[in-house]
């Protein structure tokens, strides 16, 4: 997988890439250290269009279960699909997502 993801932590946010994803969680790149048990919300640019024309994001919230080497794993507690805003698509294309860019709140 190579999907763009915007992650939001309690005191910061940033951009990364989904490494792999399943129904109960995901592994993503992150540009800062995180600890197990820390809450996170992911906004994932979904690769399939709704009705072949509407971009979607998967919004997933959960807890970090492990992290190392610029990657973090999250176990989902809740997920839903939402239509994607055009600014998300623009930012996800322009952000340096290789190692996870971090923005502090």
KOLKE-687780 format. One record per residue: residue number from 1; x, y, z of N, C-alpha, C, O, CB in turn. Coordinates in steps of 0.001 Angstrom, whole numbers, plus 500000, padded with zeros to 6 digits. Glycine has a CB too. Layout:
<lummis>
LUMMI    i     n.X     n.Y     n.Z    ca.X    ca.Y    ca.Z     c.X     c.Y     c.Z     o.X     o.Y     o.Z    cb.X    cb.Y    cb.Z
LUMMI  NUM       X       Y       Z       X       Y       Z       X       Y       Z       X       Y       Z       X       Y       Z
...
</lummis>
This chain:
<lummis>
LUMMI    i     n.X     n.Y     n.Z    ca.X    ca.Y    ca.Z     c.X     c.Y     c.Z     o.X     o.Y     o.Z    cb.X    cb.Y    cb.Z
LUMMI    1  500844  498812  500000  500000  500000  500000  500882  501242  500000  501997  501235  500521  499044  500004  501222
LUMMI    2  500375  502263  499427  501081  503538  499429  500046  504658  499412  500007  505483  498499  502056  503652  498209
LUMMI    3  499216  504664  500438  498129  505635  500526  498547  506799  501417  499197  506577  502439  496842  504972  501068
LUMMI    4  498194  508027  501062  498506  509160  501934  497653  509113  503195  496488  508719  503158  498287  510490  501193
LUMMI    5  498255  509524  504317  497528  509567  505584  497923  510826  506342  499102  511165  506444  497811  508298  506437
LUMMI    6  496921  511504  506865  497156  512618  507786  496817  512076  509164  495698  511620  509402  496285  513915  507417
LUMMI    7  497787  512125  510074  497543  511625  511425  497430  512796  512394  498095  513820  512239  498670  510660  511868
LUMMI    8  496579  512622  513389  496389  513629  514419  496583  512968  515775  495889  512017  516133  494984  514291  514312
LUMMI    9  497545  513499  516517  497848  513059  517874  497336  514132  518831  496921  515198  518377  499391  512803  518070
LUMMI   10  497351  513883  520147  496831  514891  521071  497475  516279  520943  496786  517284  521117  497010  514406  522463
LUMMI   11  498780  516359  520643  499425  517679  520593  500108  517998  519266  500816  519000  519167  500432  517777  521687
LUMMI   12  499912  517180  518262  500535  517450  516968  499816  516671  515876  498946  515843  516145  502036  517086  516993
LUMMI   13  500198  516954  514656  499660  516230  513511  500717  516213  512423  501709  516938  512503  498336  516874  512998
LUMMI   14  500511  515397  511418  501475  515306  510334  500974  514415  509221  499839  513938  509241  502797  514794  510846
LUMMI   15  501851  514198  508243  501534  513388  507068  502434  512169  507020  503585  512216  507452  501680  514213  505779
LUMMI   16  501907  511086  506496  502675  509867  506307  502069  509052  505185  501281  509552  504383  502730  509046  507602
LUMMI   17  502451  507796  505146  501938  506850  504158  501505  505577  504856  502144  505140  505814  502998  506544  503078
LUMMI   18  500427  504981  504383  500002  503680  504876  500934  502624  504292  501135  502561  503079  498510  503390  504503
LUMMI   19  501500  501796  505167  502367  500698  504739  501516  499460  504493  501661  498794  503467  503471  500408  505800
LUMMI   20  500627  499152  505438  499633  498099  505237  498423  498400  506099  498509  499137  507080  500217  496697  505575
LUMMI   21  497293  497819  505718  496038  498111  506403  495159  496874  506370  495173  496115  505401  495312  499321  505756
LUMMI   22  494394  496678  507438  493423  495599  507516  492179  496114  508218  492083  497301  508532  494009  494368  508255
LUMMI   23  491242  495239  508460  489978  495659  509064  490134  496106  510517  489284  496840  511021  488978  494532  508989
LUMMI   24  491202  495680  511205  491347  496031  512620  492470  497013  512899  492638  497437  514042  491574  494797  513420
LUMMI   25  493256  497392  511873  494336  498332  512136  495183  498614  510919  494910  498133  509819  495201  497818  513228
LUMMI   26  496238  499420  511143  497111  499818  510040  498515  500097  510558  498720  500382  511738  496549  501059  509317
LUMMI   27  499473  500008  509644  500855  500406  509888  501115  501594  508977  500833  501535  507780  501879  499219  509623
LUMMI   28  501658  502684  509544  501883  503891  508761  503206  504535  509127  503735  504307  510214  500744  504880  508965
LUMMI   29  503742  505344  508213  504964  506083  508497  504613  507307  509330  503542  507895  509184  505692  506491  507187
LUMMI   30  505550  507677  510213  505310  508796  511111  506637  509505  511356  507685  508864  511438  504668  508320  512453
LUMMI   31  506589  510814  511471  507797  511610  511604  508130  512020  513024  508874  512979  513231  507676  512814  510777
LUMMI   32  507593  511311  514004  507862  511649  515403  507683  510418  516274  506999  509475  515877  506936  512789  515884
LUMMI   33  508289  510413  517454  508109  509257  518338  506707  509252  518949  506163  510303  519290  509175  509261  519453
LUMMI   34  506137  508070  519081  504845  507882  519747  504964  506688  520682  505858  505855  520530  503685  507671  518707
LUMMI   35  504066  506613  521638  504093  505546  522629  502861  504666  522526  501783  505142  522169  504202  506126  524029
LUMMI   36  503013  503380  522837  501838  502503  522897  500782  503080  523846  501097  503608  524913  502247  501080  523353
LUMMI   37  499532  502963  523425  498426  503480  524213  498030  504895  523864  496991  505378  524313  498766  503415  525643
LUMMI   38  498847  505571  523064  498560  506947  522676  497429  506962  521643  497469  506187  520687  499834  507636  522110
LUMMI   39  496420  507827  521812  495338  507901  520822  495805  508592  519546  496661  509476  519580  494127  508644  521406
LUMMI   40  495231  508176  518429  495552  508767  517136  494319  508692  516248  493525  507757  516339  496762  508048  516472
LUMMI   41  494174  509695  515385  493136  509655  514363  493830  509720  513014  494730  510536  512811  492100  510827  514534
LUMMI   42  493416  508864  512094  493982  508811  510758  492935  509245  509736  491769  508861  509823  494500  507394  510440
LUMMI   43  493361  510037  508786  492536  510402  507636  493284  509856  506427  494306  510406  506017  492286  511986  507533
LUMMI   44  492767  508772  505861  493466  508015  504824  492811  508283  503469  491603  508115  503308  493457  506493  505148
LUMMI   45  493612  508696  502515  493110  508890  501148  492804  507541  500526  493715  506765  500238  494135  509669  500279
LUMMI   46  491515  507255  500316  491089  505932  499836  491301  505824  498333  491049  506792  497615  489603  505672  500185
LUMMI   47  491760  504669  497830  492093  504554  496408  490914  504286  495473  491093  504274  494255  493079  503476  496237
LUMMI   48  489721  504072  496009  488555  503740  495181  487566  504898  495228  487293  505448  496295  487877  502416  495665
LUMMI   49  487038  505261  494080  486076  506356  493996  484655  505858  494249  484302  504743  493866  486161  507036  492624
LUMMI   50  483855  506683  494888  482435  506410  495081  481710  506782  493796  481869  507897  493299  481858  507199  496308
LUMMI   51  480918  505865  493252  480190  506093  492001  481137  506505  490872  480747  507235  489961  479113  507169  492201
LUMMI   52  482359  506039  490941  483384  506277  489933  483757  507738  489744  484355  508087  488726  482933  505728  488642
LUMMI   53  483414  508620  490717  483779  510028  490552  484034  510791  491850  484601  511882  491803  482711  510715  489802
LUMMI   54  483640  510262  492997  483785  510998  494253  484929  510405  495083  484916  509217  495408  482458  510970  495058
LUMMI   55  485918  511242  495425  487040  510804  496251  486575  510606  497693  485745  511355  498208  488201  511830  496188
LUMMI   56  487134  509576  498328  486773  509243  499703  487994  509245  500611  489119  509032  500159  486085  507882  499756
LUMMI   57  487759  509489  501900  488758  509298  502944  488194  508299  503938  487003  508321  504246  489133  510650  503644
LUMMI   58  489052  507425  504436  488702  506568  505558  489182  507285  506808  490375  507555  506953  489336  505125  505426
LUMMI   59  488268  507592  507703  488605  508224  508978  488612  507117  510022  487595  506462  510247  487584  509381  509356
LUMMI   60  489765  506908  510662  489913  505824  511633  490535  506379  512904  491510  507128  512855  490779  504666  511056
LUMMI   61  489970  506010  514028  490509  506418  515326  490863  505161  516107  490176  504143  516021  489486  507306  516121
LUMMI   62  491940  505251  516866  492350  504109  517667  493537  504437  518536  493835  505602  518802  492672  502935  516784
LUMMI   63  494217  503382  518980  495368  503521  519866  496613  502960  519204  496559  501944  518512  495113  502815  521205
LUMMI   64  497733  503631  519423  499025  503121  518958  499322  501843  519739  499218  501828  520965  500176  504190  519145
LUMMI   65  499691  500774  519036  500036  499515  519705  501537  499256  519676  502052  498532  520527  499298  498349  519051
LUMMI   66  502249  499840  518706  503712  499741  518687  504268  500767  517701  503567  501242  516808  504175  498296  518301
LUMMI   67  505553  501095  517891  506221  501992  516953  507718  501742  516983  508298  501446  518028  505912  503466  517284
LUMMI   68  508329  501868  515812  509781  501786  515696  510191  502148  514278  509449  501916  513323  510292  500373  516070
LUMMI   69  511364  502710  514156  511928  502995  512845  511083  503879  511943  511022  503637  510738  512179  501736  512156
LUMMI   70  510429  504899  512492  509632  505800  511671  508290  505241  511242  507646  505777  510341  510396  506171  510474
LUMMI   71  507869  504159  511890  506563  503557  511603  505810  503332  512910  506410  503120  513964  506726  502215  510826
LUMMI   72  504484  503384  512818  503636  503128  513977  502460  502259  513554  501947  502377  512441  503141  504457  514611
LUMMI   73  502044  501386  514460  500875  500535  514220  499740  501009  515116  499942  501313  516292  501203  499026  514484
LUMMI   74  498551  501067  514545  497363  501492  515282  496305  500398  515206  496112  499778  514160  496808  502832  514723
LUMMI   75  495626  500169  516321  494464  499279  516351  493234  500164  516297  493051  501042  517140  494456  498354  517635
LUMMI   76  492384  499928  515293  491192  500755  515110  490152  500491  516188  489880  499346  516548  490586  500508  513739
LUMMI   77  489577  501577  516693  488422  501490  517588  487142  501868  516857  486060  501382  517187  488618  502396  518809
LUMMI   78  487277  502738  515864  486128  503106  515026  486629  503627  513681  487716  504196  513584  485238  504177  515734
LUMMI   79  485819  503422  512653  486151  503842  511289  484885  504277  510568  483794  503784  510858  486854  502698  510509
LUMMI   80  485035  505194  509636  483930  505553  508754  484507  506181  507489  485627  506691  507497  482932  506528  509463
LUMMI   81  483746  506142  506414  484136  506797  505171  483467  508155  505104  482321  508323  505522  483761  505934  503937
LUMMI   82  484207  509131  504565  483672  510469  504316  484163  510923  502950  485214  510488  502481  484101  511480  505437
LUMMI   83  483404  511790  502324  483879  512338  501055  485106  513200  501333  485190  513875  502359  482758  513168  500336
LUMMI   84  486047  513165  500407  487315  513868  500588  487196  515313  500133  486629  515606  499080  488437  513163  499820
LUMMI   85  487735  516201  500935  487800  517606  500549  488942  517781  499556  489938  517060  499613  487992  518529  501794
LUMMI   86  488796  518722  498664  489828  518939  497646  491144  519380  498266  492205  519080  497719  489363  519977  496634
LUMMI   87  491106  520094  499411  492360  520513  500035  493136  519319  500591  494366  519366  500638  492083  521521  501150
LUMMI   88  492452  518245  501017  493155  517041  501461  493920  516440  500283  495092  516089  500421  492158  516002  502059
LUMMI   89  493283  516323  499157  493949  515748  497984  495142  516593  497573  496201  516054  497253  492968  515620  496811
LUMMI   90  494983  517923  497578  496082  518824  497219  497250  518693  498198  498401  518552  497784  495587  520279  497182
LUMMI   91  496949  518741  499490  498007  518653  500502  498692  517298  500482  499910  517219  500644  497439  518921  501888
LUMMI   92  497924  516224  500286  498526  514892  500283  499459  514708  499095  500408  513928  499173  497441  513821  500263
LUMMI   93  499209  515403  498014  500068  515311  496834  501312  516173  496976  502347  515866  496386  499299  515718  495588
LUMMI   94  501224  517256  497757  502360  518163  497874  503220  517891  499110  504374  518317  499150  501869  519586  497906
LUMMI   95  502690  517196  500115  503457  516933  501336  504560  515923  501063  504406  515019  500242  502535  516423  502460
LUMMI   96  505679  516094  501767  506765  515116  501684  506378  513955  502585  506520  514046  503804  508161  515739  502104
LUMMI   97  505895  512874  502008  505305  511777  502772  506233  510582  502936  505806  509544  503442  504043  511331  502113
LUMMI   98  507462  510700  502532  508349  509547  502598  508571  509078  504028  508420  507890  504309  509674  509876  501956
LUMMI   99  508920  509968  504927  509197  509549  506298  508180  510051  507280  508278  509741  508468  510546  510010  506713
LUMMI  100  507220  510805  506844  506211  511344  507740  506571  512759  508150  507465  512944  508976  506053  510455  508971
LUMMI  101  505918  513738  507612  506156  515126  507967  505288  515477  509164  504112  515113  509209  505864  516071  506771
LUMMI  102  505857  516178  510130  505150  516486  511361  504828  517966  511461  505667  518813  511154  505966  516052  512558
LUMMI  103  503632  518271  511884  503203  519629  512179  502803  519675  513642  502060  518808  514103  502027  520079  511250
LUMMI  104  503279  520669  514383  502930  520767  515793  501755  521697  515978  501672  522754  515352  504119  521248  516616
LUMMI  105  500844  521287  516850  499639  522084  517089  499952  523280  517953  499059  524070  518262  498551  521239  517744
</lummis>
